[in-house]
């Protein structure tokens, strides 16, 4: 649930989903088939779009994003040096162009002139430097830092030139800097009142965990936004949110439960998801505390996961089980097809648990969210029934989002005996982030895993090598180590499902699940 929906935040982790479904069997004929974007055709200027979600937005600092519920704001209120295309590549945003030295260790970005923050302050290279310096500050819980931790120095020779000097080569840097969002660092105290970005919309009002209201930024440096306003509304539960969509009160409903899709994507409504989903249903574990500080306990849990049944029951066929236990979709060209499978095997799980000291009569806890993500609880209930067969009790607890995340986020917290249900959303390879998230002391995985040296060496090779055999081998090496060490248990690969009214145009879904609204409007 993060951006790496976590949370993701790495978390709220993001193939067309219909392709993903084909791995698990063809969808029933009546099952709505998703699209990567909303309908095409001319867009009428003006109007207010109401965007509904069940999870709330708790704060507006774009570089310490706390939840996947905040992600849709990232491109509305703020800009980065670069931004995503639907093909998972980088295109110009605040940087008009960029170039690197042949060794990919020095990158020069030429910035747009005349750009201003929403508060009227000029955006310059010096302002960009402040944002990069802040993200790279170890005291700041910025998840995107894991993507750019090879940056050694940031300099601003003039108002429109930003130079990033790296301590190791990175041919993917224009992609890795996308999520460093530019805000007025000198006025962060007002970020929840003014946002102070450079994006196409400005903040009108914000009530934490309830509503966010945006208005068109008439001073925006780019194309004029289509809408007059966007209202983001949190609903108490799925029942209320689904009713609001059916009645027409909501134009777009984000993160619809898979078992609700068939009843909502009707009467011309559009079902949207990522063209190549790179999101993963996971259980995060504290690998620094018993029992999951023992790799055998982690491996046992992976064998105890009946992934096929879990994905069928909880995700209605919109997803693919991940028995290799790595954060790479099997359809991705960098996926290692030779990885050993952790097929459902309770006898093997019982043996490994016993070797790790988790014997009959032991109790584990399962940590999920109340009023949302019922699919996580469904997955937990299946595990609960299976663990009971080998004498292990699983206590399922559901909590408010803030309580749920505080248990294990940010990295460094101790949560022994606990499985934290989560949704990790990543950018798919060739971006290194899905694997770099686990890297040694520099990674941001809340699992507290200390990666072995050969894992860090593989990540270094991925991040420094250009296209070719060396990089492909490094991707395989990293996956093999994760498959062996199991710092996180990956249940399945999927992506957020959203439903839009028939008249909505201009939406598209990013690989890690972010629903892009910056070009949204209503059919003419």
Protein Blocks (a to p, Z undefined) as FASTA:
>chain_A
ZZhiabgojmpgchifklmmmmnopadfklccddfbdceddddeedjdddddfbdcfbfc
fklcfbfklmmmmmmmpccfbdcdfkopacdfkbmbdcddfkopaccddddehiacfkop
acdfklmmmmmmmmmpmkbccfklmmmmmpmbdcdfbfkbccdddfbdcfklmmmmmmmc
cddfklmmmmmmnoopabfbdcfbdcehiaccddddfkbfbdcdfbfbdcddddfblklm
mmmmmnopambdghiafklmmmmmgghiacdddfbdcbdcdddddfkbcfklpmklmmmm
mmmpcfklmmmmmnnopacddfkopabdfkbmkbcfkbccddddfklmmmmmmmnopagh
iacdddddehiaklmmmmmmmmmmmmmmnopacddddddfklmmmmmpcehiacehiacd
ddddddddfbfklmmmmgcjlbmcfnlpacdfklmmmmmmmmmpccdjklmmmmmmmmmm
mmmnomaccfbdcdddddddfkbghiacdfkopacfklgccdZZ
